[in-house]
Amino acid sequence: MVDSTIPWFAAIIGLLIAIILILKKFNPVYSLFFGAIIGSLIGGASLVTTIDILINGTQSIIGTAIRVLAAGMLAGVMMESGAAESIANAIVTKLGDQKAILSLALSTMIITAVGVFIPVAVLIVAPIALSVGKQTGISKIALLTALSGGGKAGNIISPNPNTIAAANGFDLNLSSVMLAGFIPAVFGLVTAVIIANAIKNKGEMVRDRDILKQETKELMPLRKALVAPGLSIFLLLINPIGTVLKIDAIANLKIDALYILPFASIVGTIAMGHANKISEYASSGIKRVTDTVLILIGAGAIAGLISASDLSVQVVKVIEMIGISGTFLAPISGILMGLAVGSTSTAVILATGSFGEAILNTGTSSLAASVMVHTGATVIDSVPQGNYFHITANSMHMTIKERMKVIPYEMCIGGVMAVVATVLYGFILN
């Protein structure tokens, strides 16, 4: 273990250096490592101690990283097979144009909730959204607010990297964190729909050139598309179901997501009739999560620096001096880290690794802490230094200026989820 001898200001300098480098379009992984190294050296650590700080930090996220790799297989199956597109199309078709905004938000929420990463979920639904927006006269800002808000809601109840990080950071079962995020997620979905409806005539409208002509392809039946995500969610929820039903044999059955997600992916692929494509889907999935895993390792390095500093102690002192409850440290840490790095999963890694112990020392339970940190990380994570900002802008054919206008609405949606989580788990149920 490394003694917490790094002064708080050195940790902040290291984090700021990493953020500046990311904003300058330097590789995010190296940016985080450089920030961690420079911060450690500024804080008075020797070259040897600096390496220890980085190693301790990166080792702390290995459990999260291997589970993210497992989640990649499910993501690969859902995306490459067309299952995610089939689910989105079914929802939009069922609800129709009159409930267009609800259908788009719900589609993105469900696709994200079943294991597709949020940027990819938006990419999948965006062509449908643009087509619907053109027919119904809904602006791009409103469309992206619906997609992003639904995605944020689904992201806090999914077996995605951010949820895995929230569970791992506080030594919890993934299913527990997914279930605990359900009520805040519902509030997030409702907020997204309300806001998107309120601004549907605001901003630039969808143009003919925004709708790309695509080859007509036959979508797979919904019943087949739902096998992989349905089985994965069922298996993840076996332990909580056994607890509720008071069936000890089931309640004590600890099956990790590391086993469940690949298994459900294989069964789902076979059910689709694509058994010969299992290897292809797995390869695609691991390619899609490689960048995420690398960034998580970089985040582990900077989290190691912050953990080795007295920053969390100083933050607690400030909270006590202001006179607010220490419970607020959980959502505040998530919000600040989300703003810093522009990534929900990286923000959760930083917040749990840097402030986890301090949060628990305030008397907050592990489950409450995980949900509040997790929802807090969704408040200001759609900033320009993150990939999500640019991926979603491109998917909706928006300029940077136009995309920036969506951020306040995304903050409102994430803010509502964070407030609901804090009130519910920080005060009522804690």
Sequence and secondary structure as in RCSB ss.txt:
>XXXX:A:sequence
MVDSTIPWFAAIIGLLIAIILILKKFNPVYSLFFGAIIGSLIGGASLVTTIDILINGTQSIIGTAIRVLAAGMLA
GVMMESGAAESIANAIVTKLGDQKAILSLALSTMIITAVGVFIPVAVLIVAPIALSVGKQTGISKIALLTALSGG
GKAGNIISPNPNTIAAANGFDLNLSSVMLAGFIPAVFGLVTAVIIANAIKNKGEMVRDRDILKQETKELMPLRKA
LVAPGLSIFLLLINPIGTVLKIDAIANLKIDALYILPFASIVGTIAMGHANKISEYASSGIKRVTDTVLILIGAG
AIAGLISASDLSVQVVKVIEMIGISGTFLAPISGILMGLAVGSTSTAVILATGSFGEAILNTGTSSLAASVMVHT
GATVIDSVPQGNYFHITANSMHMTIKERMKVIPYEMCIGGVMAVVATVLYGFILN
>XXXX:A:secstr
   S B HHHHHHHHHHHHHHHHTT  HHHHHHHHHHHHHHHTT  HHHHHHHHHHHHHTTHHHHHHHHHHHHHH
HHHHHSSHHHHHHHHHHHHH GGGHHHHHHHHHHHHHHTT  HHHHHHHHHHHHHHHHHHHT  HHHHHHHHHHH
HHHHHTTSSSHHHHHHHHHTT  HHHHHHHTHHHHHHHHHHHHHHHHHTTTSS    GGGS          HHHH
THHHHHHHHHHTHHHHHHHHT HHHHT    HHHHHHHHHHHHHHHHT GGGHHHHHHHHHHHHHHHHHHHHHHH
HHHHHHHTBSHHHHHHHHHHHHT  GGGHHHHHHHHHHHHHS HHHHHHHHHHHHHHHHHHTT  HHHHHHHHHH
HTTSS   TTSHHHHHHHHHTT  HHHHHTTHHHHHHHHHHHHHHHIIIIIII  
